[in-house]
Amino acid sequence: MRLGRVVGTVVATRKDETLVGSKLLVVQLFTLSELKSHVSTEQPEYVVAVDSVGAGVGEVVLVVLGSVASRIISEPRAPIDAAVVGIVDEVEVEEFAEGSGTS
C-alpha cells in the first residue's frame, strides 16, 4: 500500500463497461521523505485510482497498486491498477538512526 493525497477527480463519459458507476480520483503519492518533512523534494507521482471508500479532494488516503486493486469490484476483468481503499486519520513517522534497535 502507498499513502497519497486526493488532488482531483476524473470524469470519463466513455469508459470500459466494468468501470461504469466507479468514481475516479487523481492521487498524488507520497514518498517517505515527504511524510517525515511535509515538504516535497522530488517530482510528484500521480495515479488515477478507483475510489472504494468515498474519499474526497484534499484527503490523505491508502492506495493499493497492481492487480490486487481490481479486487475492489466484483468484475475480475476490470482494467484497474490503482484503488483507494482507506481514508487516513493520522500518520506518525518515527525518526531513528539506521542500525539502532530497540531492546
Secondary structure per residue as TSV (DSSP state, phi and psi in degrees):
chain	resnum	aa	ss	phi	psi
A	1	M	-	360.0	154.3
A	2	R	E	-127.7	157.2
A	3	L	E	-102.4	146.5
A	4	G	E	-160.7	174.4
A	5	R	E	-117.8	133.7
A	6	V	E	-71.1	120.8
A	7	V	E	-115.2	-3.5
A	8	G	E	-179.7	180.0
A	9	T	E	-126.3	162.4
A	10	V	E	-122.3	130.0
A	11	V	-	-111.8	122.0
A	12	A	-	-130.9	104.3
A	13	T	S	-71.0	-26.3
A	14	R	S	-119.2	123.8
A	15	K	-	-156.0	171.0
A	16	D	-	-52.6	138.1
A	17	E	G	-59.3	-25.9
A	18	T	G	-73.5	-12.3
A	19	L	G	-99.7	-4.2
A	20	V	T	-59.7	129.0
A	21	G	T	90.7	-6.7
A	22	S	-	-88.4	139.0
A	23	K	E	-88.0	128.9
A	24	L	E	-107.8	131.0
A	25	L	E	-120.8	146.8
A	26	V	E	-94.9	123.0
A	27	V	E	-121.0	128.2
A	28	Q	E	-90.8	117.2
A	29	L	E	-77.9	145.5
A	30	F	-	-95.4	149.6
A	31	T	-	-99.4	166.2
A	32	L	H	-61.4	-39.6
A	33	S	H	-64.5	-34.3
A	34	E	H	-68.6	-36.6
A	35	L	H	-66.2	-37.5
A	36	K	H	-74.6	-42.2
A	37	S	H	-102.7	-14.0
A	38	H	S	62.3	19.9
A	39	V	-	-127.4	133.2
A	40	S	-	-86.8	121.6
A	41	T	-	-113.5	-4.6
A	42	E	S	-118.0	168.2
A	43	Q	-	-63.8	126.0
A	44	P	-	-60.9	145.5
A	45	E	E	-113.7	127.7
A	46	Y	E	-118.9	149.5
A	47	V	E	-136.4	153.4
A	48	V	E	-98.4	123.7
A	49	A	E	-126.3	145.7
A	50	V	E	-78.1	131.6
A	51	D	E	-90.4	125.2
A	52	S	S	-113.6	3.3
A	53	V	S	-129.1	2.5
A	54	G	-	78.5	34.1
A	55	A	-	-72.0	157.4
A	56	G	-	-129.3	169.3
A	57	V	T	-58.5	133.9
A	58	G	T	97.1	-15.5
A	59	E	-	-82.9	146.9
A	60	V	E	-86.6	132.2
A	61	V	E	-133.6	160.6
A	62	L	E	-93.6	132.0
A	63	V	E	-124.5	132.8
A	64	V	E	-103.8	143.0
A	65	L	E	-121.6	152.7
A	66	G	S	95.2	-167.8
A	67	S	G	-62.9	-26.4
A	68	V	G	-62.1	-26.0
A	69	A	G	-62.9	-30.2
A	70	S	G	-70.7	-11.0
A	71	R	G	-74.0	-9.2
A	72	I	G	-74.6	-15.5
A	73	I	S	-118.5	164.6
A	74	S	S	-77.7	-9.5
A	75	E	-	-94.9	107.8
A	76	P	T	-66.8	-18.1
A	77	R	T	-89.1	2.7
A	78	A	-	-62.3	134.5
A	79	P	-	-81.3	67.3
A	80	I	-	-115.8	127.8
A	81	D	S	-125.3	6.6
A	82	A	E	-150.0	137.2
A	83	A	E	-144.6	138.4
A	84	V	E	-85.0	121.1
A	85	V	E	-120.3	1.2
A	86	G	E	-165.0	150.7
A	87	I	E	-107.7	125.4
A	88	V	-	-89.0	131.5
A	89	D	S	-87.9	-38.1
A	90	E	-	-158.3	147.5
A	91	V	-	-128.3	129.1
A	92	E	-	-117.5	128.1
A	93	V	-	-121.8	114.7
A	94	E	-	-87.8	135.3
A	95	E	-	-87.2	134.4
A	96	F	-	-156.0	152.3
A	97	A	-	-75.0	141.3
A	98	E	T	-62.3	135.7
A	99	G	T	91.4	-14.5
A	100	S	-	-82.4	148.2
A	101	G	-	-123.2	171.1
A	102	T	-	-111.3	118.1
A	103	S	-	-110.8	360.0
